[in-house]
Amino acid sequence: MKKRWIAPIAAASVLLWANPAAAQASRGTVDLSQPSVLADNVFILVCAIFVIFMQAGFAMVEAGLTRAKNAAHMMLKNLLDFVVGAAGFALVGYHIAFSGAAYLGFNWLWAGTDTVAPYSDTLSLPIHFLFQMAFAAATATIISGAVAERVQFRAYFVYSAALSAVIYPVVVSWVFAGDGWLNTRGFVDLAGGSVVHVVGGTAAVIGAVILGPRIGRFDEDGRSNPIPGHNVPLAVLGVFILLVSWFAFNAGSVGRADISIGAVAVATAMGGAFGGLGGTISSWLTLKTPDVTLIGNGLLGGLVSVTAGAANVGIFSAMIMGLIGGFIATNGVFLLDRLKVDDPVGAIPVHLMCGVWGTLAVGIFADPDVAIDGSGPAGLIYGGGSLLVDQAVGLLAIIGFVGVASLAMFLVLREFGWLRVSVEHEMVGLDLAEHALPAYNDDFVDYDDALIGIDELDSYYDDEFAG
């Protein structure tokens, strides 16, 4: 057997490890006579729009923290994360994610516009799909930043489509679907701390390792040579967009417009704020100066850290989780540096490391009294013990599955020569090499040339009026 077919067969074996699709019972329609139904659907629709807008935030962060010669390339990849993610999730992914199987299945779900969504009493199928589709696109974006400046554009199409159509939906079916084996086990993840961030982060670290670092990122003796981004204000603006949109990301995951969304929003705010505080302290202690890019990543790391447990932890627990997440996001950058893993935007520390921490933290800080009826799961410090075990088991399963599937995917791309750009293309920049269009056009004019041009323009108008 030829070596190039080993990886595809391995990937197929992983994806076929599943229960056959379980046929769901016929679903009814949403009850429009109930005012709460309309409120729930409008609320989730608005949240879905904000989650889609997160693509703009990711695009700005990634473009700002990379070099100008790749800025248009980075923007286009994030634009097409929505395009490819939406298409793949609509045609395949959504029907795997909510098929009704415990592990993996496919059940075509499209029905009437007023059909009630899977595992919901009030949401319509289109609204539910739109919100879940936005999450799928966000997951693919995480890889984009970690492999920036040296991956071929056509490789992007493959890994983005594979992630949104198959890899991500499988994990969704385990956690977000009512019949999923992790859901029934008691695994807690409100808004994708593991399902989005650990999935995207795991695929990102696999891709970054297989690709190798950018040219000049490390010397032959292993010494690190940081490559600064070209536009810090753009990156910080992206962080602000992500911060605002994250409230929709977490609160919308409640699935309805009830009083609990306020507590989720506060936990989100505290996670982000204390993540930024952790990033500030950490960068000051390490670099002897408050580094703006590390503080931004600390804020994002804090948001990721509370994403899984925002509905199950109190305000002070959210502060602690965010603060630790800020330290992880900042120091994770230095750890990757020592391991010679090139992640231009710090996506792996923010999403994978903080996602793992936040998912485990639910098993420590989950307060049963945070739930409206006081029947929520209990973490370790509230007398529970099994929840932390369930969270760890879920993480191992998710990282193991995504790691093997991503490894197979990237190895196949490398085998066929579709993964890394040539040395010439990397040096000239992907804007020109792959798109023939730079992000910034050189329209500066020499002062003397400008004066000559003004004189010629004056002569032209004089002749026109004279005629």
Summary of the structure (lengths in Angstrom):
residues: 467
radius of gyration: 23.9
end to end distance: 82.3
largest distance: 93.9
contacts: 1794
relative contact order: 0.14
helix: 69%
strand: 2%
